[in-house]
């Protein structure tokens, strides 16, 4: 495709200097920021992620901060997940829905205190929706985007690298929990989370000025661990069934269609904007849902538009993400499939840009 012209509208990050020095080969645009997508090659980056450790510039995971007496009330208005039992120090994956129950985002909510939350968002302008709710209901809460830029450390050697920089106590952080850790006199939130199935951490770097000092510290400490600059990997993401908002789902889809019904406590999530609509969906059930799809044949091309899923002459769904998996030696894909054909091991066909391919629908992803 044609090159993307840089401008100040496409925001650089506190780590862009390090990303460029590491030889980034491609970017995408995510929340108006540069997000690296390739360093050596997609497949080389894939193998390295599974074998060693990578440092990812994921500053594009912007934070929507809620601060004030009504912060917890506003947070519950946004999601059908019941947050009443959530303690400070926890991270929850939360579907964010509108009044119709449609998905607006699928972020991680970080509860810093009862009156202070960060919503670590996927690719959408969620800030404006949250501001609108807060103002429309005259809530006593400040909603803004703080100077917080996440840096991820992912891979099987992530624990060792993080311990060298932040101390051994970082190893004790449980999954989707966080702690406060010192770096150069600054206290930073460090969570055991990340957009891969390989394990690791996300460091919420508060203050752009320490971005590159932290980047250099991690790279220096991980030299003998074969640390590399990396990024969310398209192959590994699809293998693990990690959904991409705007790609695999949008506001036309409910959480139940996206396989996120387990994160909806619709009966008890009192105050959620889309609760009434989702109560109906929960009762009736979805008519389509996200599924893993294996596509036969040689490597499929890049999936930058939907590919119809066909049963004979009838369209029964669509593929939204696809890639060749070197480890599983097949084409792996994420798709939305109608209930008539979503049962495990149902045979279908996928209309790729190179013609129809035989395919199989699975209930579970590869990892």
Buried (B, 14 or more C-beta within 10 A) or exposed (E): EEEEEEEEEEBBBBBBBBBEEBEBEEBBBBBEBBBBBBBBEBBEBBBBBBEBBBBBBBBBBBBBBBBBEBBBBBBBBBBBBBBEEBEEBBBBBBBBBBEBBBBBBBBBBBBBEEBBBBBBBBBBBBBEBBBEBBEEEEBEBBBEEBEBBBBBBBBBBBBBBBBBBBEEEBEEBEEBBBBEBEBEEBEBBBBBBBBBBBBBBBBBBBEBEBBBBBBEBBBEBBEEBEBBBBBBBBBBBBBBBBBBBBBBBBBEBBBBBBBBBEBBBBEEBEBBBBBEBBBEBBEEEBEBBBBBBBBEBEBBEEBEEBBBBBBEEEEBBBBBBBBBBBBEEBBBBBBBBBEEBBEEEBEBBBBBEEEEBEBBBBEEBBB
